[in-house]
Amino acid sequence: MTRREFAAALAMTAVKLPASDSARVRARDLGLAPGVFLPGPLNAITDLAGVRVGHVTLIAGPNIRTGATAIVPHGGNIFQEKVPGGVFVGNAFGKLAGSTQVEELGTIETPIVLTNTLSVGTAVEAAVAWTLAQPGNEKVQSVNALVGETNDGYLNDIRGMHVHSEHVTAAINAARDGPVEEGAAGAGTGTVCFGWKGGIGTSSRVLPERFGGYRLGVLVQTNFGGNLTMGGVPVGAELRRSAYVPAQDDGSCMIVVATDAPLSGHEAKRLAARAVYGLARTGSSYSNGSGDFAIACSTAPSSRIRFGATAPITTATLPSDAMSPLFEAALESTEEAVYNSLLQATTVTGNGHTVEAIPIDRVRQVLKKYAR
């Protein structure tokens, strides 16, 4: 790809949509407020201090509908100050590069990158190169990049492998705090969820002071099937999208959880498990072809592991008996993030197919029908 082509690809970040798609909402605009804990100010993973999210959205011609999303856990040198992290696998039909070292050591040392299935290798190469180029890493000779994926081949020419290293690097460099673009953006550009357009969604929770006052945020890349349930309401059935079709229910979901609670890698893995369980609240069928993965990390400065340390270290960690409120927050945030990914997504046509955005007015009617 030439520089001109690359610039053009970066610039093409929006699809021309039908008028009915222009006014999208988030879950709370419809009265959907899962759980008992309140969200943070942005109701996003970026409510965690230092956590940043960046997208590169690739939309070109009739067939390219893909991209990359980067989640950066803190503003320092991540390799030199690794964050405690864990991975939980609900169903391993997928490619989560770097997960074995996270499982072994309980640390994450690069930005977390999400993309499409056939671009994982490219994203690993880019994340490694970006890490090696950071000041202070001049002598580093081993980097464990953490890259997840879902398959966007229905709307995207996935075999063309249009995500290049430059795109992944651009996504990392574009990572910012503040509101997170949701729906058909970044790694969610070409995904499908419950038969409607899926994509990127996010949500957060703030624990009451009696539970430590910690914050937790979730970001999802939704590309899976099942029978959509929203706030306990059978929305999929009401909108006649509840028939089980194996090929449509395959797909995958990537979940990233961040919290400022001080955790060990072991406790982060336990937290990641609750995020995967949270998909059940939305009606996920966890099908054979759906790779359901969650990555969780602690952003607490007191929990970071300094690269090269050989002397005994003391890091703050939350005791196991104090984890239950965080588990609840992960369940709630995952559920709401999935809803936001659907409600913010817009209709996309690509690769010879059109996937419609979930109809907001009809969802509103269904929720009203079941209101107590």
N, C-alpha and C positions, 0 to 999 in steps of 0.2 A: 504494500500500500504506500503510495506516495504521500508526501506531506499535505498536498492539496486534497487528496482523497480522504486522508485522516481528518483534516479540519472540517471537510464537508460532512463526514460521518458524525463527528461530534456535534455539529450544528443541527443535524436532523434529529431532534429529540422530541418531536410531537407528531401525533397523527391527526389528520383532519377528521373530525367526529360529527356524527349526527347531532342535531340541536338537543335531542333528548339526553345526550351524554354530557352536556356541558356543565350541568350543575350537580356535582357529586357531593356526597356528605360523608361524615364519619359516623361510627356507631352511636356515639352519644347524641348526635343530632336526631336520631330516631328513638331516643330513650333507652337504648341498649347500654347498660352499665354493669357488666358482669362482676359478680362478687361483692365483697364487703369493704375492700380498701379503696381509698381515693387515688386518682391518677396524679402524676406530677404536672407541673405547669404546662408542658407541651404534650403530655400524654404520649411520650415517645422515648425511645431508648436513649436519646440525647438529653434526657432529664438527668442522666448520670454525668457528673462533672468530669470533663475530659474526654468523654466518648463522642466520637464524630462519625458521620456517615457520608459517603460519597458515591455518586452514580455516574456511569457513562451509559447512555441509552443509544443504541444503534438501530436506526430505522432508515432504510434506503431501498429504493426500487420496490418491486412487488413482494419480495421474499425475505428481506432481512429484518427481523424483529427480535433483537436480543440485546445483551449488554452485560455489564459487570457492576457489582455493588461491593463496596469496601466498608468494613466496620473497624475503626481504629480505637483501641481500648483506653489509651491515655495519650497525653501530649508530649511525652518524653521519648527516649529511645527504647522502643519496646523490646528489642533484643537484649539490651543491657539491663533493663528492668522488666523482667518477664512477669506476666500476671498468672496467678493460680487459675487453672482451667480444667474442665472436664468435658467429655463427650459421652452422650448416651445415644445408643442405636435402637430405635424401635423396630425397624425393618431395614436390613442392610442391602437392599436393592438400590445401590447408588455408589457414588465415588466421593468420599470425604478424605482428600489427600492430607496427610500429616497427622491423622487421628491416632496412629499407633504410638507416636512419640508423646503425644498429649496424654494418652492412656498410661504410658510407662512413667513419665516424669511429673505429670500433673501441672504443666506450665504451658503457656502460649507465648510465642516470641515474635510474631509478625501480625500485621493487620489480618483480619478474617475476611476472605474474599468469597463472594458468591457469583456464579456465572452459569453457563449451560454445560450439559454433560460432556460434550466433545471439546470444550475449551478449558478443562481443568488443568491439563498439562501446561498450556500457555499461561494460565493464571499463576501456577506455581512458579514458573520461570520468572514471570514479572515480579511477583512478590519477593522472591529471593534476590533478584537484582536490585529492587528498591531497598531492601534491608541492607545489602552489602554496601550500598551507596551512602548510607546514613553516616554522618560524622561520628567517629568513635568506633566504627565497625571495620576499620581498615585491615585488621588482622583476622577477622572472622573467616572460618573455613567450612562451617557447617550451619545451615539454616533450615529450620523446619517450618515451611509455609503451610498454613491451614486454609484449605480451599474446599468449598462445598458446591453442589450443583443441583439443578433440576433439569429435566429434559423439555426444551421448548420447541421440539421438532414439528409440532402441529402447525404453529404459526410462523416458524422460522426455518430457513434453509440451514439446518444445523450441520449438515455434511459439508457445507461451504466453510465452516470454521472461521466465521467473520470477526470473532473477538481476537484481537491481536494484543501483543504485549503492551503496546502503547496505550491501548484502551484501559487495561487493568491499572497501569501506572497512573493514568489520568484519573481514574476513579479513586485511587488512594490519595493522590494529591488534591483531589476535589473535596475530600472529607471535611465536613464542617459541623459545628454544633448548631443548635437551633432546630426549626421544624424540618421534618424529614419528608421528602417527596414520596408519595405512596402510589399504589396501583401499578400501571404499566410504565414502570421506570426501572432503569438499571437491569439487574438480573431478573426482574419480574416483567420485562417488556413482552415476552412471548409466552407467558405461562397461562394455564387454564385451571380453574378451581371450581369444583362442584358443577361443571358444565358451563360456567360463566367465566368471564375474564378475571383471572386472579392477578397476583403480582406481589409487590412489597407492601407490608403492613407493619405497623408498630404500635406499641402501647406501653404504659408504665404504671407503677404503683408506688405509693409512699406509705411505709408502715407507721403506725402510731408510735409515739415515744415509748410507750410501755413495752413495745416489741423492738426497740432500738432505734426507731426513726429512720431505718435504712431505706434506700431507694432501689428499685429493680425495674429494668426495662427489657422489652422483648422486640426483636425484629424478625419477621417471617418472610420467606419466599414461597408463596403458595402455588402448588401445581398438582393438586391431588383431588380425589373424588370421594363420593359417599352420598349421604342424604343430609343436605344442609339443614342444620338446626341453629336458630339464632335466639338466644335468651330462652331456650327451652321450647321455642315455637317451631313447628315443622314447616319451615319456609320452603324447603325443597319440594316437599309433597304438595303444598298448596300451589306452588308455581309449576307443578307437573315436571319436576326435574329429579324425581326420587327413584326412578327405575335403575336397578343395578346393571351396569354394562361394564364388564371387566376391562375392556380396552380403554374406556373413558375414565375409569376409576384409578387406573395406573397414573403415575406421574411423579410424585415425591413432594416433600416439604422440608425445607431447611429452616431451623429456628436458632437464633442467636440470643442468648440471655446474658445480661450484664447486671451486676449489683455492686453497690459500694459497701456491702457487708463484708467484713474480713473472713474469707473462706480459705480452706485448703483445697487442693486439687480434688481430693476425695469428696468433699462436701459440694464442690462445684458440679461434679458428675451427678450427685444425687439431685441437685437442683435442675440440671438438664433433663433428667428423667421426668420430672413433673411437667416440664414444658411439652414433651412428647405426649404425656397423658392428657394434657390440656386440649390436644386436637380432638379427642373424643367428644368433648363438649360441643364441638361444632358439627359433629356428624361424620367425621372421617371414617372411611371403611378400612383403612390400613391395608390396602390390597397387596397382592403378591408383588406387583410391579411398582409399588410406591416406596421409595426410599425415605424413611422418616428419621431424621437426625436432629439432634440438638447439641449446641455448643454453649457452655456456660463459663463465665469468668468473673472473678472479683477484681474490681478496679481500685480497691482500697490501697492507698500508698503503703500502709503498714504491712500488707500481705505480699508485696512484690519480692521477687527473688533476683538478687543481683547476679549477673553473669560472672562466672569464674570464681565465685565465693567458695572457699574450701574450709574456712573455720566454721564452727557451729554457729547457727543463726537462730534468732528468735523472731518469729512472725506471729502477729495476732491472728487468731482464727476463732470463729464463732463455734461454741460447743454444739454438739449434735442435738441436744435437747432444746436448743433455741432456733432450730431450722424450720419448724412447722409454719410460722407466719410467712417465711420466704417461699416455702412450697406453695402456699395458697396464693401468694402474689404472682408466682410464675404461672399457675393455672389460669388465673384471671387475665393476666396480661397477654398470654398466648391466645386465649379465646378471643379477646377483643382485637388483637392484632390481625387475626384471620378475617374478622368482620371488616376491619378497615381496609384490608387488601382488596376485598371484593367491592366494597362500597365506593372506594376511591378509583377503582379501575375503570377505564373507558373502553368502548368497543374497538377491537383491533382486527384488521384484515391483513392477512399475510400468508404466503406460501399456498395460495389457492383456497384458503379457508377464512371464514369470519367467525369470531367468537364475541358474542354480545356481552356488554356490561349488564350486571344484574339490575333489573328495573326498579329504581328507587321508589317510585309511586306505588307499585304493586307490593313491594316489601312493606311499605308503610301501612298499606291496607291490611295485609296479613297480620302484622303485629297488633294493629288496632282490633282486629277480629278476636284475637286471643287475649287481649288485655283484661285483667280482672277488675 
